[in-house]
Amino acid sequence: MAGVAALAGVAWAGRDVPAQLGGRLTGARLARVARSPQFRDGTFHNPTSTRTTVADPGRNLLKELVFGKHRRRPGRAVPLLRPADPAPEDTTRELGIVWYGHASALIEIEGHRVLVDPVWSDRCSPSARIGPRRIHRPPVRLDELPRLDAILISHDHYDHLDLATVRGLLVHQPAPFLVPLGVGAHLDRWGVPEERIVELDWSESHRVGGLTVTATAAQHFSGRGLRRDATLWSSWVVAGTHRKIFYTGDSGYFDGYAEIGTEHGPFDVTLMQIGAYDRAWPSIHMFPEEAVAAHLDLRGDLLVPVHWATFNLALHDWSEPVDRLWTEAKARDVRLAVPRPGERVVVDDPPPVDGWWQALT
């Protein structure tokens, strides 16, 4: 659905598109991409095949698209919170997560702040007029974010890498952008200084203050225009001296989670993609039950779900991802926190899961 919306945006508002499509790989950046073990025959590849299909003789996609539309949005406004700032004496001791909606989240770890996949625009599309529109507004403005130490991008899809948000962060934040291989070409075109772009292949790390940030494997794909998989996608490990966090980015379930858990775990908290799944593309987005299995593979303690509630990118009901996640987490005795957008979660003392979303359906 996101791909259809993107192409519609290209046709409807072509003048908005060129910058949104990002940059092209050239020179030293292209040469580095070509050396990656994940890159061959002109594109990046997953460890295993992730071919998708919408062909299903027993399924009427048009009927699902038209008649299930009302269930794909909440019946009432999503409650937004303004995250409370931690007390000064807690900044180096507490491990905190602030979820802003969809995959956008703030990691507070050992006195450092890392922003993940920030998207503040009204639509995740190359057009400001056409494409999936936000179900709720961001709980804070970009200029209200605290000072950041790093900005992580998992891949270049519109719901994870947003031109307007990047330009806003350039104005308000001095932090470097850590991105998978090739994604720096987009940032370069959008005016991000070269010294603020750090591109990493899987298993490569970069030090930010007292943190080690490592790009790890994911099972997904990339592309902002008609060309696919010219840039890499990744998950991320953020490790301090004493605490560790894992973020999935977008990914299907795969054996790599157990490998990451063995090499980098255990994790105090995992930020797990749970939404925008469908049986037509089972290998590139996880179902909620798979997110729980991946969390266990990773040797995670607290699970915080992301990639749901903000943009309508699949045919399932709005609340289905978190309902299924809650059921599976209870069945497998997994610690779970489901924050409202803008709510700050203290990982060692998370709020109880109260089913707040159920009152909206």
N, C-alpha and C positions, 0 to 999 in steps of 0.2 A: 504493500500500500504506500509506503514512504517513497518507493521508486516511482510509482505512478504519479504521486503528488509532485515529486521533483520535476518530472518531465512536463507535467502540466504547467508548472511554474515557469519552465524555460519557454514554453510556447506563449504563455500569457503575458509575461513581463520580461522580455528578453533584455531590456536595458538594465535590469537589476543583476543579471546573471554573471557577466564576465569576471568580476572580482570575486564573487562567491565561489566560483569553480576552483579558485586557488591557483597555485603555480605549477610549473612543469619542472621535472627533474632535468638538470643540466650539469655539466662540469664535474667538479669534485664530488658534489652530492650524488650525482648519478653513478659515478665510479664507485663510491662507497656502497651504494645500494647493490650494485652488481656483484660485489664481493660477499654479500650476505648468504649464508647457507640456506636461507628461506627463499632466495630469489633465483629463478631460472626461467628460461624461455620468455623473458621480458616482464614477468610478473612475480609477485610473492605467492607462496603456497602454504597451505596448512599441512601438518604432518600426515593427515588422512583426508580422503575426499569429502567435500561438503556440498555436493551437488544438491540443489533444491528443485522441487517440482510442485506445481499447483494442480497437476492432473490427478483427479480422484473421481472415478465413475459414480461413487455413491454420495457425492457432495455437491451442493448447489451454492457456490461461492457468492453469486449475485444475490440470492435470497438471504444469506447470512449478512451480506454487506448492507442490504436495504432494510430488512426487518429487525435486525438486532441492534440498530444504530442507537436507540434510546438507552440500551444497557451498557454502552461503551463510554458513557459519561455519568458522573455522579448526579443524583437528583437534587443535591443541595451543594452550597459552596464548600470547597475544601477548607478546613480551618488552618489558618496560618499563624505561626508564632514568630516573635522576634527573639532570636537566641540570646540568652543571658550570658554576659561576659563572665568568665571564670574569675574568682578572686585572684589578685596578684600572686598570693602565696601558693596558689594551686597550678600555675601555668606550667611549671616544670615537673609537677607530680601527677596531675590528672591526665588521663588519655580521653580525649573527647572527640565526638563526631557531630557535626551539624549537617543535616540533610536539607538541601534547598529545593528538592524536587527533581524528578527523573534521575539522571546519573550524577547530578551536580552535588558535591559534598565537600565539606571542610574537615580536614584531619588536623587535630591539635595534639601534638606528640612532643613531649620533652621540651616544651618551650618554643616549638616551631609550628608553623601553620602551612599546610599544603592543601591547595584547592584542586579538586578533581573534576575534569570534564565540565567546565562552566558553560552553561547556555542560558542567557538572560533574555533572548529575543522572544517575540510573540509567536513566531513560527520556526519550525526546523525545516527549512526549505531554501532553495536558492532565490525564492521570490518572497517579498514582504506581503504579497496579496494572496498567494495560493500555497497550500500545503498544510500539514498538521499544525493546529493552533493550540496554544497552551490552554489547559483546563483550569489552572490556577496561576496567578501572577507570582513572581519571585517574592519570597518573604522579606527580602531586604534589597536595597538598590546596590549596584556595583560599587558606588562610591562610599557605601557604608560597610564594606567588608574590612576586616582588620588587615593589618600589614601582613603580606604573605611572604613565605620563604621560597615557595616553588609552586608552579602550576603544571599539573599533569594532564596530558591528553592521551586517551587510549587509542583513538583512530580518527579518521577524517570524515566520518558521516556527519550529516548536518545536525543531528541531535546530540552530538558530542563535541563538535568543533564548529564554533559560530563566529563569523566575521565580526559582527557588531560587538559581541562580548570581548573578543580579543582586542579590538581597538579601544574599548572602554578600559580594559585592564592595563593597556599600555599607558593610558593617561594617569591612572590612579595607583598603579603598583609597579615596583621595581624588580619583581621576582622573575627568574628565568622560566622559560617554558621547556618542560621535558616531554619529548614526543618520540614516537616510533620512527624508524628510518623512513625518510622521504617526506614526512609530514612537514618538515621544516621548509619545504618549497612553498607551501601555502602561507606560512607565517612570514616568510621572506617577501612574498608578493604583497602582503598586507601591511608591511612597514615595520615588522618586528626586527630590531637590530640583531645582527648575526651573533653578537656576544650574549644575547639573551635566548638563543636557541640551542638546546642540547638534544641531539638525536641519538637514540640507542637502539641497538639490535637486541633480540632476546638474549638474556643472560648477561648483558652489559649493565654496569652500575655507574652512578655518578654521585659524588658527595655534595650535599647541600648543608652547610653548617655542620651540625652534629648528626645529620641523617645520611643514611645510604639508601638511595633510591635505585631499584633494579627493575628493568623491563623483563617481563616473563611471558611465557607462551600463552596464546589464546587461540580459539578456533572460530574464526569469523571471516570477514572480507573487508574491502575498503573501496572508496571511489566517490567522488563528488559530481562527476559528469558521466559521459558515456563510457569512459575507460575505467576498467575495474582492476583492483589489486596492484596498482602501481606504487602504493605506499603500504607500509606494514601496519599491523594492528597488534596490540599487546595488552596484557594485564600488568599490574604493578605491585611491587613489594616496597613498602616504606618502613625502614628499620632504624630505630634509635639505639641507644646504648642498652636499654632494658625492655623496650616495647616494640611490637611489630604489627603491621597492618597489611592486609591483602585486599586489592580491588580487582574485580574480574574484568573490567571493561565490558564489552559485548563478547559472548562466547557460547558455543554449544558445550555440552558435557563431553569430556575426553580424558584420556589417561594422564594427560599432563598435569592435572590437579594433584594427583597423588605424588608425582615427581616433584612438583613445586613444594608440596608439604614436607616431603622428605628433605629437600635441599635447603629450604628457607624457613620452614615452620618450627615450632608451632606459632600460631598467630593469636594475638589478644582479641582481635576483631577482624571479621571479613565483611567487605561490602560486596554483596552478591546481586547480580542481575537476575531479576525474576519475571519481568514482563516482556510483552511484544513477542510471544511465542506462538507457534502454530505447527500443526503436524505437516504442513507443506514445507516448512524450513526447520526441521528438528535438529539439524546439526550445527546451526549458527547462533541460536538463542536457546538458553536453558529453560526447561519447564521448572516450575517451583520445586517439585520434588527432586529434580536433578540439582538445583541450587543447594538443597540441604545435603545431598550426597557429596557434592563438591566441597562444601564447607567441612564435612567430616574428613574427606580425603586430604584437605589442606591442614588438618589438625587445628581448626579454628575453635575459639572459645565462644565469643558472642557473635551472632549473625545479625547484620543490619541489611535489610533489603533495599535495593535501588532499582532504577530503570522501570518505574511504574508510576501511575497516578497523574502524570503531568501532560504527556502527549499520547494521543490515541493512534497507535502504530500497528495494531493487530485487531483481530475479530473477536477476541475474548471479552467478557464483561469487564467493566472498569475495576471491580474489586476482586475478581477471581484470582489473580496472582497471589495476593496477600492472604486470601482465605485458604487457598491450597497450601501456601507456605506455612501458615500457622498450624494447620492440621498435621502436616508432615513433621514439623519441628517438635510438636508435642509427642507425636508417636515415636520419635527417635531421640527424645530427651536432649534437644538442642536448645541452648540459651538464645533467646530472640528478643530484639527490640525493634519496634515499628514506630518510629517517630513521625509526628506531623511535620509538614514542611516548615523549616525554621527552628525546629526543636533540637536542643542540644542534648546529646546522650553522653553521660559519663559512663565509660565502658565498664568500670569496676562496680558501678551501682546504677544500672539502667532502670528506666521506669517500667512498670509492669505492662504487658501487652493488654490493652483494654478494649480492643476492637472498635476504635473510634471511627474507622471507615465504614462500618456496617450501618451507622446511623445516616449515612449519606446516600445509600442505595435505595 
